[in-house]
Amino acid sequence: MRKLILFGGDLASGKSYYSNIIGNKYNILVINKDNLKEILGDDFIAKNRTENKLLSKVSFNLECYLLKKNHNVILLESNFKDYEMDVINEIIEEYDYKVLSFVFKGDNKVLHQRFLKRLNENRHYVHKSQDFTNIDDFVNTLDDLRKVKYPGIVVNIDSSDFKYQENSEYFKIIEKFIKD
């Protein structure tokens, strides 16, 4: 049986970093939408928000393509939208995936400050197309992301701080999921 681990949820919650920890620890394929978007963005410069959204769409389509390939365990990481989860659910059903979903949610103000700090760091330009200096715009986006329904076994993670990254219970859940 194919197994899929989803990492989704809030912006600036540490999903990408944690997905790489899990991928390395358990030697599983990690498909990260932001990484795909950066690779594409290096050759196809997005000049505005509309073109950046197109890069996101193409990156998501690549994630879905890879998801259809024959791997025993895949970790798929992104800020999933409702319509994207609909597509993923179709693939889950068609390819008979068993699913474990980690949903990252944190304190709005903490995540907003973390997001703004990352913008001032050496971040790839594809992550700088949306202006979230206004916390209300940021929170509205979080509200939309928090409406997404995740399939399978769902584990909610408080990502207000990064203590979860060393929580042995999450490792045990993943180990059990991979072995079963």
C-alpha positions in Angstrom: 0.0 0.0 0.0 1.2 3.5 -0.8 1.5 5.9 2.0 1.3 9.6 2.0 2.2 12.0 4.7 0.8 15.5 4.3 2.3 18.6 5.9 0.0 21.5 5.6 -1.3 24.5 7.4 -0.2 28.0 8.3 2.4 30.2 6.6 5.7 30.5 8.5 5.0 27.5 10.6 8.2 25.5 9.9 6.6 22.9 7.7 9.4 22.9 5.1 12.2 22.7 7.6 10.4 19.9 9.6 9.5 18.0 6.4 13.2 17.8 5.5 14.1 16.6 9.1 11.5 13.8 8.6 12.6 13.0 5.1 16.2 12.6 6.2 15.4 10.7 9.3 13.2 8.1 7.6 14.8 8.2 4.1 11.5 9.1 2.4 10.8 11.3 -0.6 9.8 14.8 0.3 8.0 16.9 -2.3 8.0 20.5 -1.2 6.0 22.9 -3.3 8.3 25.9 -2.4 11.4 24.0 -3.6 9.7 23.2 -6.9 8.6 26.8 -7.2 12.1 28.1 -6.6 13.6 25.7 -9.2 11.0 26.9 -11.7 11.5 30.5 -10.7 15.2 30.4 -11.4 14.5 29.9 -15.1 11.1 31.5 -15.5 11.2 34.8 -13.7 7.8 35.8 -12.4 7.5 39.5 -12.9 4.3 40.1 -10.8 1.8 38.4 -8.5 -0.2 36.8 -11.4 2.9 35.2 -12.8 3.9 34.0 -9.3 0.5 32.4 -8.8 1.1 30.6 -12.1 4.4 29.3 -10.8 2.5 28.0 -7.7 0.0 26.3 -9.9 2.7 24.6 -12.0 4.6 23.6 -8.8 1.4 22.0 -7.5 0.9 20.2 -10.7 4.4 18.8 -10.5 3.6 17.6 -6.9 0.6 15.8 -8.2 2.6 14.2 -11.0 5.2 12.9 -8.6 2.5 11.7 -6.2 1.2 9.4 -9.0 4.6 7.7 -9.3 5.3 4.5 -7.5 6.9 5.3 -4.2 6.2 3.5 -0.9 6.1 6.6 1.2 5.9 10.2 0.1 5.8 13.3 2.2 4.0 16.2 0.5 4.4 19.6 2.0 2.6 22.8 1.0 0.2 25.5 2.1 -2.7 23.6 0.6 -5.8 25.4 -0.7 -9.3 23.8 -0.8 -9.2 23.2 -4.5 -5.7 21.6 -4.3 -6.9 19.2 -1.6 -9.8 18.2 -3.8 -7.2 17.1 -6.5 -5.0 15.4 -3.9 -8.1 13.5 -2.5 -8.8 12.2 -6.1 -5.2 11.0 -6.4 -5.4 9.4 -2.9 -8.5 7.5 -4.0 -7.3 6.5 -7.4 -3.9 5.3 -6.2 -5.2 3.8 -2.9 -3.0 5.9 -0.5 -3.1 5.5 3.2 -2.8 9.0 4.6 -1.3 10.7 7.7 -1.8 14.5 7.8 0.1 16.9 10.0 -1.7 20.3 10.2 0.4 23.2 11.5 -1.3 26.1 13.2 0.1 28.8 15.4 -0.5 32.1 17.0 -1.3 34.7 14.3 1.0 37.4 15.7 3.9 35.0 16.2 3.5 33.6 12.7 3.2 37.1 11.2 6.4 38.3 12.8 8.2 35.1 11.7 6.9 35.7 8.1 8.1 39.3 8.1 11.5 38.3 9.4 11.9 35.7 6.7 11.2 38.3 4.0 14.2 40.3 5.3 16.4 37.2 5.1 18.0 35.9 1.9 14.7 34.3 0.7 14.1 33.4 -2.9 12.2 36.1 -4.8 9.2 33.7 -5.5 8.3 34.0 -1.8 8.2 37.8 -1.8 5.4 38.5 -4.3 2.6 38.8 -1.7 2.6 41.8 0.6 1.7 40.7 4.1 3.0 43.7 6.0 -0.5 44.2 7.1 -1.4 41.6 9.7 -5.1 41.6 8.7 -4.2 40.4 5.2 -1.9 37.8 6.7 -4.6 36.6 9.1 -7.2 36.4 6.3 -4.9 34.1 4.4 -4.4 32.0 7.5 -8.2 31.8 7.9 -8.5 30.4 4.4 -5.8 27.9 4.9 -7.4 26.7 8.2 -10.6 25.8 6.4 -8.9 23.0 4.4 -10.1 19.6 5.4 -7.2 17.1 5.6 -7.7 13.4 4.9 -6.6 10.3 6.9 -5.2 10.4 10.4 -4.9 14.0 11.3 -2.4 15.3 13.8 -2.7 19.0 14.8 0.6 20.7 15.7 0.9 24.0 17.5 3.6 25.8 15.5 3.8 28.9 17.7 7.2 27.8 18.6 9.5 25.1 17.2 9.4 22.7 20.2 7.3 20.4 18.1 10.3 19.6 15.9 11.9 17.6 18.8 8.6 16.0 20.0 9.3 12.2 20.1 5.5 11.5 20.0 5.4 12.8 16.4 8.3 10.6 15.5 6.5 7.6 17.0 3.4 8.4 15.0 5.3 8.6 11.8 7.3 5.4 12.5 4.1 3.5 13.3 2.5 4.9 10.1 5.4 3.8 7.9 5.6 0.3 9.5 1.9 -0.5 9.4 
